[in-house]
Amino acid sequence: MRFKILFLLLLCISLHSQAQTDYPSVDQIALRLPESESKTINGIAAYINSHFNTPDDKARAIFCWITHNIAYDVENMYKVNLYQNTNDIVERTLNTRKGICMSYTELFNAIAAKTGLKSFAVQGYTKQNNKVDILPHAWNAVLIGLEWSLIDATWGAGYIQNGKFVRHIENRNFKPNPRQFINTHIPFDPLWQMLDYTVTNQDFYEGKTGSANKKIFNYKDSLSEYQTLPESKQLSDASRRVEANGVKNAMIYEHLQHLHQQLEYLHNYKMTDLFNQAVAHYNNGIALMNQFINYRNNQFNPKKEDKEIRQMVDTVSIELSASQSRLSEIQKPDAQTAASITQLNKSLEQATAGMNEQKAFVDKYFKTGKLFRKTLFYKYTLMGIPVR
């Protein structure tokens, strides 16, 4: 959150008075949103959808309503956790009508999603009065039409002075020029700078902007590709970009660690899912093999065509093979999953041996003349008495 210091107060008031909005009619309509409809995301979004048609007006209406109705939670300003459950954040913010940066950001995201806008939470840190803040910050990147825009509803709502939140709408934080925005806001992931020449964390500390001497970064294409990637690839690419941009402070390091933890979680989740699929195929195979054994014990009654009998053992083979295939896809499992894999592999070996025995019987059955097939279901003692 922004702070105002006393010797700059008059200057700030002067600057504030110059901040005019280009959306007077949008703001007027947005601020007439009935209290009864403002208690839920669906209610707010329904009002915005019914009064505004363009993505630009919708984004402005969301910014306007949030900045006028959500106060900064000064008491909890140091409890910044960028990785909380977003649903909890949104619900708490609507109920209390106050919050910190993630509250503003996730509330914007939630409303935007219901109005058809594509919005992402951007995590990073800021600089005020040429001094880097010690707390991380969050804002939004919104696709408005065909262009990406940055929006910081937290800073747009007001500032802190003498330990109290002062509401003062800062329109400069709605769709600022990225080249200006980078002077005070730097995302952990340089993808969200939306600059052709990215600024490193060292540059940010030194007050430097992106240099044309650097390699050009086509962020528009990169953002388009980003949206098509699976989550694991998004995280691994983000981790690479964050690290390459310099781990300058503890906030960046913590964010990088969080990305690694998310990647590990996704990996373990995927491996667990593969193992569960392997178990499901194994169980299906065992169930089908038991069905066949029961059918064999009944001397293949009721009668089936040869191809149906063959299919019964083939489906067992297919299920057991599928189980083995899933196991082979598991890479770097945790200790518990590794132990379970070992046990399942042993069970698969036994099941495969049993299946091969049944297949051998079926092969022999088909090679035997139909008049003599029934004899295959019996074993004979020296006395010639048939035994099942």
C-alpha angles and dihedrals in degrees: 000000000000122000127205119212120210100242090057095045097100092046091049092051089051092050092046092054089059094055103104125179123234090203107064096145093044091051093048092053093043092053091053090066104133117248090233090060095045096070095082137038090237091053094050093045093047091054092049093046091051094050104035133049108178124074089232094056092045092052091048092048091052091048092047096049094046096047091049097045108033118072124203111256100231094177091061099034093119093051093083109158112169092188105057124127104282095213091056091049093051094046093048092047093052092047097047098029090222138084148134130266097295089050093057092042098048092042089054090048093050095050092042091054091055092049095051097258122135108227133169131195110240117204123202142105138271147223128223126185089356091302123114113236119238094221127071119243138204135209139159137270110200131187104224110183104315096332132082117230134188121228128183108188092173094062089035091061099060143275144272120257126173090351095305133104114246114197110222118150112233108198091184086078092063110087097337120184105269090224088060096037092058089066089072106015128052121175120219088234109055089210088081095054087084091211130135089222112039124223117228122221088250089054090051092053090049094046094245125144129215113295124225086221088073125086111275115252115212096211095170093060090041092053091048091051092044091062092055096051125099113252094255091055091047089054096045092048091047091050090053093049094046093051093045091053091060132269094240101159144013092265092061091044092051091049091050090050090050090053090052091049091050090050091050091048092050091047093051091045091052092046091049090049091051090050091049089051089051090052091048092052091046092051091048090050093050091047091051092046090052089051090053093047090052089049090049091049087055088055091250093303130185090045120253133184115264091248090055091052090048090050091055092062093036092058089053089054092048093052095047091047090050089052091052091046092055091050091052090057093059112104129186096354121190118255095265094049091045091056091049091049090054091052093046091050089055091050090049091052091054093044092048090051090051091047092050089053091053092046090051089053091050091049090052091045092055092047091053120088113257093243091059101037093096090062089066090071092062137068120207131218123209087267090059095240111148115235125190 
